[in-house]
């Protein structure tokens, strides 16, 4: 069956979601070595004068956590520049107190460090020094490793630690990673020559302007647009290329693809697989950086139990099912809708179920 036919249910679902869940979106679905389906739907801002296409650039929001921060942490760990079990206090001088003395880099990656999910530090803080002090001095919300609370704050700290571990800026490390992995179309902030094809993310009262190519997340903005939790921009093609690298690495580590000592991500395939394994934190679905499959999550009910993925507040998602040799990218600017809509929360799992069902039916 041609791909154009097999994905008809998913195509119809996304077409019907335009103007309800988002003004427009771009999807890419593929396997470890090939792209199966790419398509754009709708517009940048809900009008016929701004149609979305495959080159549309999106604010990837929290996909930054897996594409940039987790990848850099893997590379530093694999190169033995950063031990995941090193206490955070060894890296950050303000991380003090008996309740947090045993918190490790691994705990930050697993969202199990005791940190609260979010705090509006952008109101009073600018730059690394002020953010680092504010986060390190914030009272912990729970006993570390007793549970998991998804936290932007931990990933902000991870970028600081990564910069110190490599003695190279976080942004420069990401640029090197992309160069060495052959990844194009991913950057912190949208390059000036792509602004005309960058999806806007609404009007920001705090900044007093419409956001186009400027990070939506206010804490990332206050950090100069480069942060461990948000700040990346890219196309669905670029995110898909990254997904294929991850997919090939994990499949190689499990003997499902041709083995290689090191993968295109610049680390041993076994390191990628380690980061993709669910942790033992009680009640948590988190791996290191990644989330893992739950039937109630954005990946839907049909992916393998070992599938990994992540979402972004602006309306982005990436899921990778290495057992089924499948990845699915869905990028949108749902925050551009007025009034705001949470309809994407139902669209995402339905989309992934439709994609997975289509591929199972033709396997």
N, C-alpha and C positions, 0 to 999 in steps of 0.2 A: 504493500500500500504506500503511495507517495506520502512524503511528510506533510504536504499541504492538506491531505485528507485526514491523516491519523490525528493531527492536533486540532481538528475542527471544534471539538467540545471546549478545549482550552481557549481557542481563538474567540469563540462566541462569548464565553464567560468574561474575557477581558474587554471585548467590545461593549458589552452591556455594563461594565463597571466604569467606563469613561463618563466623567461628569458626576458620578455617584461616589466613587472611591478615590478618584484622581482625575485631573484634567487630561492626562495622557500617560503612557508608559512604554517601555521597550523591554522585550523579553529575549532571552537566548537560552536554548536547551541543547544539551549535547552529551557526548560520551568522552572518554579519556583522550581519544585521538581524532574526534570530529565534531563539527557543529551540525545539529539536526534541524534546528528551527530558529530563525530570528524574525522578529516582526515588531513594528512600531504601531502604536494606537493613539488616537486622539491628538491633543495639542499641548503646547507649553502652558497655556493659560486659559483654556476653555473657549478659544475663538478660532475661526477658520484661517486667520492670517498667520498662525504660528503652529503649523503641523509638526508633530514629532517625527523624527526619522532615526535611522540606526546610528547616526553620528551625534545624536543629542547627548550632551554632557549633563550628568546629574550630581547633586550633592549626595555622596554615599553615606553620610552620617556615620552610624556605628559600625558599618562594614569596615571602617577604618580599624576597628579593634582586631579583626582577623586578617585583613589584607596587609596592613602595615605593622601594627604592634606585635601581633602574634608571630608573624613571619620574621620580624627582626629579633624577637626573643628566641625563636628557634635557631636562627643563625648564630647568635651570640652563645647560646647554650651548646650548640654543636661544635663551635670553635673553642669552647672552654673559657670564654671570656666572661660568662655569667652562669653561676650555678643556681639552679632553680630553688635549691634548699638553703641558700644563703639568707640570713635574716635581713629584713628590710632596713633595720637600724644600722647595718654595716654600710649601707649606701646613702641613707638620708639622715643627716645629723639631728633633725627635729623630730624624728620618729622615736619618741621616748615614752617610758611608762611600763610598769610590770605587765599590764593587761595586753600590751602589744609587742612585748620583747621577743616572743617566739614566732611572730608573723614572718613568713618567707615570701620570696618572689613568686613561688608556686601558688601561694595563697592568693596573691593579687590576680594572677592569671585565672584562677578558679573562682573568682568572685566570693572568696571565703575568708577575707582578711578582717572582717568585723566592720568594714566601712559602710556608711549609709549609701543609698543609691545615688543621691544627687544633692547638691547644694548650690545656690546661686552666687557663687564666688565672684562672678563677673561684675557684680554691683560695686565691689570694693577692691578687687584685686586685679593687677596687671602683671603679666610675665611670670617666669618660673619661680623666682624667689618668693613672691607673695603667695602664689598658689601652693607651693610646696609647704610653706609654713602653715598656711590655713588648713590644709588637708591633714598634715601630720599632727596638728594640735586639736583636731576635731575629735570629740569623745566617740569611742567605738559604740556601735549600735547593738552588737551581740558578741558573744565569745568566739574568737577566731576558730574556724574549722568545725564549729558546731552546727552550722547551716550555711546557706549561700544566699546572698542578696546581690543581684545584678547591680554593679556599681561603675559609673563613669569615673569616679574618683580614683579607684585603684589603677585604672588604665592611664590616667593622667600621670600618676606616679611612675608607672612602668616606662613611659617615654623618657622621663627624667633619668631613671636608672639606666636605661639603654644608652642614652647619650654619654653618661659617665663611664659605663663599662667599655664602650668602644672609643672613648675620647674623640667622638665625632658626633655632630649634631644629629638628632633624630631624623630630620628631613633629609639630610645628606645620606644617611644610611639607607633610607627608603629609595632614594634616587639610584644609589649603587645597586641595591637589590633589584630594582626594575631593569637596570642596564644589563646586569649579569643574567637575569632570568629571561631577557628578551621581551619584557612587558612594556607596551606603549599605551598611552592614553590614560594614565593614572598619575595624579599629582595633588599636592596640597594647594587648594584653591584652583579655580579654573584659569588656565592661561589666557592672557588678553586676547589672543587670536581665536579663542573658542567661545568668547562671551556671547556672540550672536546665536550660537546654538546650545547655550546653556539654559537649562530649565530653571525658572525663578522659584524661589521658596517663600513667597509671601512678603508682606510689609512688616518690618520690625519696629514697633514703637520705641524700643530702647535706643536703637541706632538712628531712628527717624528716616528710614529709607527702605525701598524695596530691595530685596536681596537677590542678586544675580551673580553667580560666580564667587560669592562671599559666603563663608560657612554659616549655616543656619544656627548651629549650636552656639549659644552666647558665651559659655565658658571657653570653648575652642577659639572663638573670636578674641576674647580677652587675652588669650595666650598667643596671639599673633596669627591665628589661622592654622597653626601646626600643633597638633595635640595627639595624645595616645588614644583618645576615645572618639574623636571626630575630626573632620577637616579634609578628608580625601574627596576628590571629584574624579569622575570617570564615566566612560561609556559602558553599555552592556557588553560590547565586544571585549573591552579591556577586562572587565570582571570575569567574563567567560574564559578568557585566556588564562587568568590566574586560577580559576576553578579547575581547568584541565591539568595544570601543573600539580595541584594538590591531589587530584583524583589519580593521576598516574603514579605519584609518589606512594600513596597509601596502597594502591593495588600492587605496586612493586613489592612493598614491604610484606604483603600477604601472599606473594608468589603468583599473583594473577596476571601480571605483566612482566615483560623482560626485565630481569634484575640488573641494577646498576649500583655501583658503590655510592655514588652521590646523585641526587636528582637535580632537576633544573632550578629548584628553589635554593640550591646552594647548601643543602644539608643532607645527611643520610636519610633515606626513605623511612628508616625505623624511627627517626626523630619526629617526622611528620605524623607517623602513626601513633606515637606516644602522646603527642599533643591532642590527637583526635579521640583519645579514650576517655570515657566518662570517669570523673574522679570518684573517690569513696566518701566525699562529703555527704553527711546524712541528708536525704531528701532532695539532693541536687541533681539536675540533668546536665550540669556543666562539665565540659572537658577543660583543657587549658586554652583559654581564649574562645574556643568554640562552644556552641550549645549542641546538644544531641537530641535525637528524635524522641518525642513524646507524642502519642496520638492526639493530644490536645494542643500541640504547638502549631506554629505557622507552616510546618512542612506537610501537614495533613496526616492521614491515617495509613497511607500505602507505602511509604518509604521503609527501608530496612531499619532495624533497631539501632544499627551502628551509624546511621546517617548523621552528618554534622552540618551545621548552618549558623546563620546569624541574620538579624534584621536591623534596619535603620529607621530612625524616627521620621525622616523625611518621606518614607515610603519605599524603602529599598529592601531587598532580601537576596540571599544566596544560600542554596542548599545543595549538598554534595552527598550522594549515596554511592559509596565506593563498591559495595557488594553488587548493586544493580548496574554499575558503570553508567552513572547518570549525574548530571548537574543541571540546576535550573536557576537562572538569574531573572529577577523581576525588579526593574528600576522605575520609580515614579517620583513625582513631586506632589504627593497628596496634601502637603501642608499649604499648597497654593490655593486650595479650594476655600471659598468663603460662602457660608460659615465652614469651619473645620469639620471633617468627617472622619469617623473611625471605621467606615465600611470596609477598608482594606483588611481589617482583622478577620473578616469572613472570606474575603476574596483570596487572600494568600493560601490558606489550606485547600480551598476548592480548586484553585489553579494547580497546586502541586498534585492533588489527587487526580485531576484530569490528565496531567502530563504523565504521571506514573502509570495510570491505567492504560493510556495510549501505547506506551512502550511495552508494557506487559502483554498487551493484546497482540503485538506484532513480533514478540520475541521468538 
